[in-house]
Amino acid sequence: MKLDHVVYFTNKEPLKIVVEQQASGRHAVVGGRHEQWGTYNALLYTKNAYIEWLSVEKMEIAQQVDHPLTKLLLHDLERGGGWGTICLSVDNIEKFNGEVENKGFRTSGVLDAERRTADGQLRKWKMLFVDQSVSNELPYPFFIEWEETEETRLEKLRKDGTLNSDNEQLEITECVFSVDDPLSVTAEWAILLSQKVGNTDDIALPNVVLKFVEHDGGKNRLMDVVIGQTD
């Protein structure tokens, strides 16, 4: 299990995000459309994971679909958006789903998903959500298993220019969550993810540290994504 990507909810069109990121010296690209959910995205890859800026393209579709991430997007956009949640990649998502349910969590079951890229290609994956009402409480991470192997997928991203040498000099090192009760949330996530808790309310995955800090009010959400230079 490792970090696959982090999600930022925005009202901006993907192309505007790309222009803004390029102006700040970072190579982002238009990702494509989730046609079945009415959403589209911009992407910025790093060596170990990527950032997804997710926005609504067709509100009439987004408001009708029964999809946890789309529902969370619409909820958070009511207050302008911001960092939303994280996605973790797992091997054998069907088996993982069974393990999560055996721990007492209810899930969406494994869902098929796809995105039409800007150049018309179809990218496919499977995803899994822990059942949870959309609110200001911290959303659980969701989970992904790509149709292709990581090596094949990364090679395609390098070939089409999505992942370039500058991207591979960056890596996401920490995801920081602002919550009411860091100790309780850390313990719950550790059970869900079958991970040990660190000494300072954090969980270390193979490619990122998840850190939980206390806030003084407001919604419980991903607060910051720390990006550093690779060695």
Accessible surface in RSA format (square Angstrom, percent):
REM  Atomic radii and reference values for relative SASA: ProtOr
REM  Chains: A
REM  Algorithm: Lee & Richards
REM  Probe-radius: 1.40
REM  Slices: 20
REM RES _ NUM      All-atoms   Total-Side   Main-Chain    Non-polar    All polar
REM                ABS   REL    ABS   REL    ABS   REL    ABS   REL    ABS   REL
RES MET A   1    63.19  32.7  15.33  10.1  47.85 113.9  16.86  14.3  46.33  61.4
RES LYS A   2    69.70  34.0  69.70  42.8   0.00   0.0  42.35  38.1  27.35  29.1
RES LEU A   3     1.50   0.8   0.00   0.0   1.50   3.8   0.00   0.0   1.50   4.0
RES ASP A   4     9.39   6.6   4.69   4.7   4.70  11.1   3.10   7.3   6.29   6.3
RES HIS A   5     7.90   4.3   7.90   5.5   0.00   0.0   4.22   4.4   3.67   4.3
RES VAL A   6     0.00   0.0   0.00   0.0   0.00   0.0   0.00   0.0   0.00   0.0
RES VAL A   7     0.00   0.0   0.00   0.0   0.00   0.0   0.00   0.0   0.00   0.0
RES TYR A   8    68.26  31.9  68.26  38.8   0.00   0.0  27.92  21.0  40.35  49.7
RES PHE A   9     0.19   0.1   0.00   0.0   0.19   0.5   0.00   0.0   0.19   0.5
RES THR A  10     9.06   6.4   7.67   7.8   1.39   3.3   2.59   3.5   6.46   9.8
RES ASN A  11   106.53  73.5  75.75  73.2  30.78  74.1  33.67  81.0  72.86  70.4
RES LYS A  12    83.24  40.6  77.69  47.7   5.55  13.2  49.50  44.6  33.74  35.9
RES GLU A  13   109.07  62.6 107.09  81.0   1.98   4.7  26.68  51.6  82.39  67.3
RES PRO A  14     4.40   3.2   3.05   2.8   1.34   4.9   4.40   3.6   0.00   0.0
RES LEU A  15   114.13  63.6 112.97  80.8   1.17   2.9 112.97  79.3   1.17   3.1
RES LYS A  16   115.73  56.5 110.59  67.9   5.13  12.2  62.79  56.5  52.93  56.4
RES ILE A  17     7.84   4.5   7.84   5.8   0.00   0.0   7.84   5.6   0.00   0.0
RES VAL A  18    10.75   7.1  10.75   9.7   0.00   0.0  10.75   9.3   0.00   0.0
RES VAL A  19    87.78  57.8  86.16  78.0   1.62   3.9  86.66  75.3   1.12   3.0
RES GLU A  20    64.05  36.8  54.17  41.0   9.89  23.5  36.35  70.3  27.70  22.6
RES GLN A  21    35.50  19.9  35.50  25.9   0.00   0.0   0.00   0.0  35.50  26.9
RES GLN A  22    97.35  54.4  77.81  56.9  19.54  46.5  26.92  57.3  70.43  53.4
RES ALA A  23    92.67  85.2  46.52  71.8  46.15 105.0  59.53  83.8  33.14  87.8
RES SER A  24    80.19  67.8  42.78  57.1  37.41  86.2  52.29 111.3  27.91  39.1
RES GLY A  25    68.04  83.9   0.00   N/A  68.04  83.9  36.17  99.3  31.87  71.4
RES ARG A  26    86.26  36.2  82.17  41.9   4.09   9.7  16.89  23.1  69.37  42.0
RES HIS A  27    49.76  27.2  42.49  29.5   7.26  18.6  34.89  36.0  14.87  17.3
RES ALA A  28     0.33   0.3   0.00   0.0   0.33   0.7   0.17   0.2   0.16   0.4
RES VAL A  29    30.34  20.0  27.82  25.2   2.52   6.1  30.34  26.4   0.00   0.0
RES VAL A  30    54.31  35.7  41.15  37.3  13.15  31.7  41.15  35.8  13.15  35.7
RES GLY A  31     3.19   3.9   0.00   N/A   3.19   3.9   1.49   4.1   1.70   3.8
RES GLY A  32     4.44   5.5   0.00   N/A   4.44   5.5   4.35  11.9   0.09   0.2
RES ARG A  33   113.99  47.9 113.77  58.0   0.22   0.5  18.91  25.8  95.08  57.6
RES HIS A  34     7.89   4.3   7.71   5.4   0.18   0.5   1.99   2.1   5.90   6.9
RES GLU A  35    95.15  54.6  79.05  59.8  16.10  38.3  39.94  77.3  55.20  45.1
RES GLN A  36    70.04  39.2  52.26  38.2  17.78  42.3  55.32 117.7  14.72  11.2
RES TRP A  37    22.45   9.0  22.45  10.9   0.00   0.0  11.88   6.3  10.57  17.2
RES GLY A  38     2.21   2.7   0.00   N/A   2.21   2.7   2.21   6.1   0.00   0.0
RES THR A  39     1.38   1.0   0.94   1.0   0.44   1.0   0.31   0.4   1.07   1.6
RES TYR A  40    36.86  17.2  36.86  21.0   0.00   0.0  22.25  16.7  14.61  18.0
RES ASN A  41     2.68   1.8   2.68   2.6   0.00   0.0   0.00   0.0   2.68   2.6
RES ALA A  42     0.00   0.0   0.00   0.0   0.00   0.0   0.00   0.0   0.00   0.0
RES LEU A  43     5.82   3.2   5.19   3.7   0.63   1.6   5.19   3.6   0.63   1.7
RES LEU A  44     0.10   0.1   0.10   0.1   0.00   0.0   0.10   0.1   0.00   0.0
RES TYR A  45     9.33   4.4   8.12   4.6   1.22   3.2   5.46   4.1   3.87   4.8
RES THR A  46     3.64   2.6   0.00   0.0   3.64   8.7   0.00   0.0   3.64   5.5
RES LYS A  47   124.06  60.5 104.54  64.1  19.52  46.5  53.39  48.1  70.68  75.3
RES ASN A  48    33.92  23.4  15.00  14.5  18.92  45.6  22.90  55.1  11.01  10.6
RES ALA A  49     8.80   8.1   0.00   0.0   8.80  20.0   7.50  10.6   1.30   3.5
RES TYR A  50    12.86   6.0  12.86   7.3   0.00   0.0   2.73   2.0  10.13  12.5
RES ILE A  51     6.38   3.6   6.38   4.8   0.00   0.0   6.38   4.6   0.00   0.0
RES GLU A  52     9.32   5.4   9.32   7.1   0.00   0.0   1.31   2.5   8.01   6.5
RES TRP A  53    21.59   8.7  20.56  10.0   1.03   2.4   8.99   4.8  12.60  20.4
RES LEU A  54     4.26   2.4   4.26   3.0   0.00   0.0   4.26   3.0   0.00   0.0
RES SER A  55     2.52   2.1   2.52   3.4   0.00   0.0   1.77   3.8   0.76   1.1
RES VAL A  56    28.24  18.6   8.49   7.7  19.75  47.6   8.49   7.4  19.75  53.6
RES GLU A  57    52.25  30.0  24.97  18.9  27.29  65.0  11.32  21.9  40.93  33.4
RES LYS A  58    98.39  48.0  96.29  59.1   2.10   5.0  42.49  38.2  55.91  59.6
RES MET A  59    84.99  44.0  81.58  54.0   3.41   8.1  80.73  68.6   4.26   5.6
RES GLU A  60   107.17  61.5  99.30  75.1   7.87  18.7  60.99 118.0  46.18  37.7
RES ILE A  61    52.45  29.8  50.56  37.7   1.89   4.5  52.45  37.8   0.00   0.0
RES ALA A  62     1.46   1.3   0.00   0.0   1.46   3.3   0.00   0.0   1.46   3.9
RES GLN A  63   122.52  68.5  90.87  66.4  31.65  75.3  20.71  44.1 101.81  77.2
RES GLN A  64   150.09  83.9 116.55  85.2  33.55  79.9  40.37  85.9 109.72  83.2
RES VAL A  65    32.57  21.4  22.62  20.5   9.95  24.0  28.09  24.4   4.48  12.2
RES ASP A  66   123.43  86.5  94.22  93.8  29.20  69.1  37.30  87.8  86.13  85.9
RES HIS A  67     7.80   4.3   7.80   5.4   0.00   0.0   7.80   8.0   0.00   0.0
RES PRO A  68    47.20  34.4  41.04  37.4   6.16  22.4  44.30  36.6   2.90  18.0
RES LEU A  69    11.69   6.5  10.34   7.4   1.35   3.4  11.69   8.2   0.00   0.0
RES THR A  70     1.98   1.4   1.96   2.0   0.02   0.1   0.04   0.0   1.94   2.9
RES LYS A  71    91.56  44.7  86.82  53.3   4.75  11.3  48.79  43.9  42.77  45.6
RES LEU A  72    13.60   7.6  13.60   9.7   0.00   0.0  13.60   9.6   0.00   0.0
RES LEU A  73     0.00   0.0   0.00   0.0   0.00   0.0   0.00   0.0   0.00   0.0
RES LEU A  74    37.89  21.1  34.05  24.4   3.83   9.6  34.45  24.2   3.44   9.2
RES HIS A  75    52.13  28.5  46.17  32.1   5.95  15.2  32.22  33.2  19.91  23.2
RES ASP A  76     1.85   1.3   1.25   1.2   0.60   1.4   1.02   2.4   0.83   0.8
RES LEU A  77    22.87  12.7  11.68   8.4  11.18  28.1  12.01   8.4  10.85  29.2
RES GLU A  78   147.12  84.5 106.41  80.5  40.71  96.9  43.48  84.1 103.64  84.6
RES ARG A  79   185.63  77.9 150.31  76.6  35.31  84.1  56.08  76.6 129.54  78.5
RES GLY A  80    52.47  64.7   0.00   N/A  52.47  64.7  27.05  74.2  25.41  56.9
RES GLY A  81    19.50  24.0   0.00   N/A  19.50  24.0   0.84   2.3  18.66  41.8
RES GLY A  82    17.14  21.1   0.00   N/A  17.14  21.1  16.27  44.7   0.86   1.9
RES TRP A  83    55.19  22.1  46.50  22.5   8.69  20.4  32.69  17.4  22.51  36.5
RES GLY A  84     0.33   0.4   0.00   N/A   0.33   0.4   0.00   0.0   0.33   0.7
RES THR A  85     3.96   2.8   2.90   2.9   1.06   2.5   2.80   3.8   1.16   1.8
RES ILE A  86     0.27   0.2   0.27   0.2   0.00   0.0   0.27   0.2   0.00   0.0
RES CYS A  87     0.00   0.0   0.00   0.0   0.00   0.0   0.00   0.0   0.00   0.0
RES LEU A  88     0.00   0.0   0.00   0.0   0.00   0.0   0.00   0.0   0.00   0.0
RES SER A  89    19.21  16.2  17.78  23.7   1.44   3.3  13.21  28.1   6.01   8.4
RES VAL A  90    12.43   8.2   5.04   4.6   7.39  17.8   8.65   7.5   3.78  10.3
RES ASP A  91   135.17  94.7 118.03 117.5  17.15  40.5  34.53  81.3 100.65 100.4
RES ASN A  92    78.33  54.0  70.15  67.8   8.18  19.7  24.81  59.7  53.52  51.7
RES ILE A  93     0.60   0.3   0.28   0.2   0.31   0.8   0.28   0.2   0.31   0.9
RES GLU A  94   105.08  60.3  95.80  72.5   9.28  22.1  47.72  92.3  57.36  46.8
RES LYS A  95   132.24  64.5 119.64  73.4  12.61  30.0  71.94  64.8  60.30  64.2
RES PHE A  96    18.31   9.2  17.12  10.6   1.19   3.1  17.89  10.8   0.42   1.2
RES ASN A  97    18.72  12.9  18.72  18.1   0.00   0.0   0.00   0.0  18.72  18.1
RES GLY A  98    28.26  34.9   0.00   N/A  28.26  34.9  27.85  76.4   0.42   0.9
RES GLU A  99    77.41  44.4  74.10  56.1   3.31   7.9  33.51  64.8  43.90  35.8
RES VAL A 100     0.12   0.1   0.12   0.1   0.00   0.0   0.12   0.1   0.00   0.0
RES GLU A 101    83.12  47.7  68.97  52.2  14.15  33.7  19.16  37.1  63.96  52.2
RES ASN A 102   135.25  93.3  97.62  94.3  37.64  90.6  27.80  66.9 107.45 103.9
RES LYS A 103    75.42  36.8  41.04  25.2  34.38  81.9  47.29  42.6  28.13  30.0
RES GLY A 104    65.89  81.2   0.00   N/A  65.89  81.2  36.40  99.9  29.49  66.0
RES PHE A 105    31.15  15.6  24.31  15.1   6.84  17.8  27.83  16.9   3.32   9.5
RES ARG A 106   182.76  76.7 174.65  89.0   8.10  19.3  67.19  91.8 115.57  70.0
RES THR A 107    18.36  13.1   0.03   0.0  18.33  43.7   0.00   0.0  18.36  27.8
RES SER A 108    39.13  33.1   8.62  11.5  30.52  70.3  17.17  36.6  21.96  30.8
RES GLY A 109    22.89  28.2   0.00   N/A  22.89  28.2  22.13  60.7   0.77   1.7
RES VAL A 110    35.87  23.6   5.39   4.9  30.48  73.4   5.39   4.7  30.48  82.7
RES LEU A 111    53.81  30.0  51.36  36.7   2.45   6.2  53.81  37.8   0.00   0.0
RES ASP A 112   111.61  78.2  88.72  88.3  22.88  54.1  36.17  85.1  75.44  75.2
RES ALA A 113     5.64   5.2   0.00   0.0   5.64  12.8   1.74   2.4   3.90  10.3
RES GLU A 114    59.10  33.9  58.95  44.6   0.15   0.4   9.63  18.6  49.48  40.4
RES ARG A 115    10.29   4.3   9.80   5.0   0.49   1.2   0.49   0.7   9.80   5.9
RES ARG A 116    89.65  37.6  87.46  44.6   2.19   5.2  21.36  29.2  68.29  41.4
RES THR A 117    14.93  10.6   9.96  10.1   4.97  11.8   9.96  13.4   4.97   7.5
RES ALA A 118    77.77  71.5  37.39  57.7  40.39  91.9  45.37  63.9  32.40  85.8
RES ASP A 119    98.20  68.8  60.62  60.3  37.58  88.9  49.53 116.6  48.67  48.5
RES GLY A 120    38.44  47.4   0.00   N/A  38.44  47.4  26.48  72.7  11.97  26.8
RES GLN A 121    78.94  44.1  72.07  52.7   6.87  16.4  35.32  75.2  43.62  33.1
RES LEU A 122    66.04  36.8  37.26  26.7  28.77  72.3  37.26  26.2  28.77  77.4
RES ARG A 123    25.55  10.7  22.62  11.5   2.92   7.0  11.42  15.6  14.13   8.6
RES LYS A 124    91.66  44.7  86.35  53.0   5.31  12.6  30.15  27.1  61.51  65.5
RES TRP A 125    18.93   7.6  13.57   6.6   5.36  12.6  14.80   7.9   4.14   6.7
RES LYS A 126    82.35  40.2  82.35  50.5   0.00   0.0  53.14  47.8  29.21  31.1
RES MET A 127     4.58   2.4   4.58   3.0   0.00   0.0   4.53   3.9   0.05   0.1
RES LEU A 128     0.00   0.0   0.00   0.0   0.00   0.0   0.00   0.0   0.00   0.0
RES PHE A 129    13.20   6.6  13.09   8.1   0.12   0.3  13.20   8.0   0.00   0.0
RES VAL A 130    11.85   7.8   1.84   1.7  10.01  24.1   1.84   1.6  10.01  27.1
RES ASP A 131    67.56  47.3  47.83  47.6  19.74  46.7  21.97  51.7  45.59  45.5
RES GLN A 132    73.86  41.3  36.89  27.0  36.97  88.0  29.84  63.5  44.01  33.4
RES SER A 133    99.45  84.0  77.35 103.2  22.10  50.9  45.70  97.3  53.75  75.3
RES VAL A 134    55.90  36.8  27.58  25.0  28.32  68.2  30.82  26.8  25.08  68.0
RES SER A 135    40.51  34.2  34.55  46.1   5.96  13.7  34.22  72.9   6.28   8.8
RES ASN A 136    55.81  38.5  52.23  50.5   3.58   8.6  15.45  37.2  40.36  39.0
RES GLU A 137   105.79  60.7 102.47  77.5   3.32   7.9  42.34  81.9  63.45  51.8
RES LEU A 138    15.25   8.5   7.19   5.1   8.06  20.3   7.19   5.1   8.06  21.7
RES PRO A 139    14.28  10.4  12.24  11.2   2.04   7.4  13.21  10.9   1.07   6.7
RES TYR A 140    37.28  17.4  29.24  16.6   8.04  20.9  12.03   9.0  25.25  31.1
RES PRO A 141     0.87   0.6   0.00   0.0   0.87   3.2   0.00   0.0   0.87   5.4
RES PHE A 142     4.81   2.4   4.81   3.0   0.00   0.0   4.81   2.9   0.00   0.0
RES PHE A 143     0.05   0.0   0.05   0.0   0.00   0.0   0.05   0.0   0.00   0.0
RES ILE A 144     2.73   1.6   2.73   2.0   0.00   0.0   2.73   2.0   0.00   0.0
RES GLU A 145    54.11  31.1  51.06  38.6   3.05   7.3  16.58  32.1  37.52  30.6
RES TRP A 146    33.98  13.6  19.23   9.3  14.75  34.6  19.23  10.3  14.75  23.9
RES GLU A 147   122.51  70.3  84.84  64.2  37.67  89.7  42.26  81.7  80.25  65.5
RES GLU A 148    51.43  29.5  38.73  29.3  12.70  30.2  27.65  53.5  23.78  19.4
RES THR A 149    85.00  60.5  74.18  75.2  10.83  25.8  79.37 106.6   5.63   8.5
RES GLU A 150    73.11  42.0  63.98  48.4   9.13  21.7  24.36  47.1  48.76  39.8
RES GLU A 151   129.32  74.2 121.06  91.6   8.27  19.7  71.68 138.6  57.64  47.1
RES THR A 152    59.57  42.4  54.20  54.9   5.37  12.8  32.81  44.1  26.75  40.4
RES ARG A 153    24.20  10.2  24.00  12.2   0.20   0.5   6.07   8.3  18.13  11.0
RES LEU A 154    36.06  20.1  36.06  25.8   0.00   0.0  36.06  25.3   0.00   0.0
RES GLU A 155    99.77  57.3  99.77  75.5   0.00   0.0  44.46  86.0  55.31  45.2
RES LYS A 156    84.54  41.2  81.47  50.0   3.07   7.3  50.28  45.3  34.26  36.5
RES LEU A 157     2.64   1.5   2.64   1.9   0.00   0.0   2.64   1.9   0.00   0.0
RES ARG A 158    99.71  41.9  82.78  42.2  16.93  40.3  35.50  48.5  64.21  38.9
RES LYS A 159   180.71  88.2 145.92  89.5  34.79  82.8  98.03  88.2  82.68  88.1
RES ASP A 160    67.05  47.0  29.03  28.9  38.02  89.9  32.39  76.2  34.67  34.6
RES GLY A 161    33.59  41.4   0.00   N/A  33.59  41.4  30.26  83.0   3.32   7.4
RES THR A 162    16.93  12.0  15.30  15.5   1.64   3.9   2.05   2.8  14.88  22.5
RES LEU A 163     5.95   3.3   2.98   2.1   2.97   7.5   2.98   2.1   2.97   8.0
RES ASN A 164    49.20  33.9  42.09  40.7   7.11  17.1  29.59  71.2  19.61  19.0
RES SER A 165    85.58  72.3  74.38  99.3  11.20  25.8  50.78 108.1  34.80  48.7
RES ASP A 166    96.47  67.6  92.50  92.1   3.96   9.4  20.63  48.6  75.83  75.6
RES ASN A 167     1.66   1.1   1.17   1.1   0.49   1.2   0.34   0.8   1.32   1.3
RES GLU A 168    41.78  24.0  38.59  29.2   3.19   7.6  12.09  23.4  29.69  24.2
RES GLN A 169    93.86  52.5  93.86  68.6   0.00   0.0  27.84  59.3  66.01  50.1
RES LEU A 170    21.18  11.8  21.18  15.2   0.00   0.0  21.18  14.9   0.00   0.0
RES GLU A 171    52.11  29.9  52.11  39.4   0.00   0.0   1.84   3.6  50.27  41.0
RES ILE A 172     0.64   0.4   0.00   0.0   0.64   1.5   0.00   0.0   0.64   1.7
RES THR A 173    51.19  36.4  44.30  44.9   6.89  16.4  42.56  57.2   8.63  13.1
RES GLU A 174    44.15  25.3  44.15  33.4   0.00   0.0   7.98  15.4  36.16  29.5
RES CYS A 175     0.00   0.0   0.00   0.0   0.00   0.0   0.00   0.0   0.00   0.0
RES VAL A 176    12.44   8.2  12.44  11.3   0.00   0.0  12.44  10.8   0.00   0.0
RES PHE A 177     1.85   0.9   1.85   1.1   0.00   0.0   1.85   1.1   0.00   0.0
RES SER A 178    13.55  11.5  13.55  18.1   0.00   0.0   7.85  16.7   5.71   8.0
RES VAL A 179     0.00   0.0   0.00   0.0   0.00   0.0   0.00   0.0   0.00   0.0
RES ASP A 180    80.68  56.5  67.04  66.7  13.65  32.3  32.78  77.2  47.90  47.8
RES ASP A 181    72.07  50.5  69.44  69.1   2.63   6.2  25.70  60.5  46.36  46.2
RES PRO A 182    15.31  11.2  15.31  14.0   0.00   0.0  15.31  12.6   0.00   0.0
RES LEU A 183   126.54  70.5 125.46  89.8   1.07   2.7 125.46  88.1   1.07   2.9
RES SER A 184    60.07  50.8  50.25  67.1   9.83  22.6  21.71  46.2  38.37  53.7
RES VAL A 185    25.43  16.7  25.17  22.8   0.26   0.6  25.43  22.1   0.00   0.0
RES THR A 186     0.30   0.2   0.30   0.3   0.00   0.0   0.30   0.4   0.00   0.0
RES ALA A 187    46.17  42.4  43.85  67.7   2.32   5.3  45.19  63.6   0.98   2.6
RES GLU A 188    70.36  40.4  66.89  50.6   3.46   8.2  20.86  40.4  49.49  40.4
RES TRP A 189     3.83   1.5   3.83   1.9   0.00   0.0   0.68   0.4   3.15   5.1
RES ALA A 190     9.08   8.4   7.14  11.0   1.94   4.4   7.55  10.6   1.53   4.1
RES ILE A 191   103.82  59.1  96.28  71.7   7.54  18.2 102.67  73.9   1.15   3.1
RES LEU A 192     0.09   0.0   0.00   0.0   0.09   0.2   0.00   0.0   0.09   0.2
RES LEU A 193     2.18   1.2   0.00   0.0   2.18   5.5   0.24   0.2   1.94   5.2
RES SER A 194    81.00  68.4  48.49  64.7  32.50  74.9  45.57  97.0  35.43  49.6
RES GLN A 195    55.59  31.1  39.64  29.0  15.95  38.0   5.20  11.1  50.38  38.2
RES LYS A 196   186.22  90.8 172.11 105.6  14.11  33.6 119.10 107.2  67.12  71.5
RES VAL A 197    66.72  43.9  39.22  35.5  27.50  66.3  39.56  34.4  27.15  73.7
RES GLY A 198    33.74  41.6   0.00   N/A  33.74  41.6  23.19  63.6  10.55  23.6
RES ASN A 199   157.88 108.9 119.58 115.6  38.30  92.2  31.00  74.6 126.87 122.6
RES THR A 200    91.85  65.3  78.23  79.3  13.62  32.4  76.04 102.1  15.80  23.9
RES ASP A 201    40.38  28.3  38.91  38.7   1.46   3.5   1.56   3.7  38.82  38.7
RES ASP A 202    24.20  17.0  24.20  24.1   0.00   0.0   0.54   1.3  23.66  23.6
RES ILE A 203     0.01   0.0   0.01   0.0   0.00   0.0   0.01   0.0   0.00   0.0
RES ALA A 204    69.24  63.7  50.13  77.4  19.11  43.5  50.13  70.6  19.11  50.6
RES LEU A 205    10.85   6.0   0.00   0.0  10.85  27.3   0.88   0.6   9.97  26.8
RES PRO A 206   112.38  81.9  65.07  59.3  47.31 172.0  78.56  64.9  33.82 210.2
RES ASN A 207    31.74  21.9  15.60  15.1  16.15  38.9  25.15  60.5   6.60   6.4
RES VAL A 208     6.51   4.3   0.00   0.0   6.51  15.7   4.11   3.6   2.40   6.5
RES VAL A 209    46.16  30.4  46.16  41.8   0.00   0.0  46.16  40.1   0.00   0.0
RES LEU A 210     0.00   0.0   0.00   0.0   0.00   0.0   0.00   0.0   0.00   0.0
RES LYS A 211    60.45  29.5  60.45  37.1   0.00   0.0  19.45  17.5  41.00  43.7
RES PHE A 212     3.94   2.0   0.00   0.0   3.94  10.2   0.00   0.0   3.94  11.3
RES VAL A 213    48.03  31.6  44.53  40.3   3.50   8.4  48.03  41.7   0.00   0.0
RES GLU A 214   126.88  72.8  98.35  74.4  28.54  67.9  21.75  42.1 105.13  85.8
RES HIS A 215    31.09  17.0  16.01  11.1  15.08  38.6  21.84  22.5   9.25  10.8
RES ASP A 216   159.02 111.4 116.26 115.7  42.76 101.1  44.99 105.9 114.03 113.7
RES GLY A 217    50.42  62.2   0.00   N/A  50.42  62.2  32.46  89.1  17.96  40.2
RES GLY A 218    66.12  81.5   0.00   N/A  66.12  81.5  39.85 109.4  26.27  58.8
RES LYS A 219    52.88  25.8  40.21  24.7  12.66  30.2  36.48  32.8  16.40  17.5
RES ASN A 220     7.53   5.2   7.53   7.3   0.00   0.0   0.85   2.1   6.68   6.5
RES ARG A 221    10.37   4.4  10.00   5.1   0.37   0.9  10.00  13.7   0.37   0.2
RES LEU A 222     4.81   2.7   0.02   0.0   4.79  12.0   0.02   0.0   4.79  12.9
RES MET A 223    98.37  50.9  77.37  51.2  21.00  50.0  56.92  48.4  41.45  54.9
RES ASP A 224    62.55  43.8  62.55  62.3   0.00   0.0   9.74  22.9  52.81  52.7
RES VAL A 225    13.83   9.1   0.33   0.3  13.50  32.5   0.33   0.3  13.50  36.6
RES VAL A 226    55.53  36.5  51.82  46.9   3.71   8.9  55.53  48.3   0.00   0.0
RES ILE A 227    36.29  20.7   9.11   6.8  27.18  65.5   9.11   6.6  27.18  73.8
RES GLY A 228    22.68  28.0   0.00   N/A  22.68  28.0  22.68  62.2   0.00   0.0
RES GLN A 229   127.71  71.4 106.22  77.6  21.49  51.2  55.73 118.6  71.98  54.6
RES THR A 230    22.46  16.0   8.15   8.3  14.31  34.1   4.76   6.4  17.69  26.7
RES ASP A 231   189.37 132.7 121.11 120.5  68.27 161.4  73.04 171.9 116.33 116.0
END  Absolute sums over single chains surface
CHAIN  1 A    11303.0       8795.3       2507.8       5567.2       5735.8
END  Absolute sums over all chains
TOTAL         11303.0       8795.3       2507.8       5567.2       5735.8
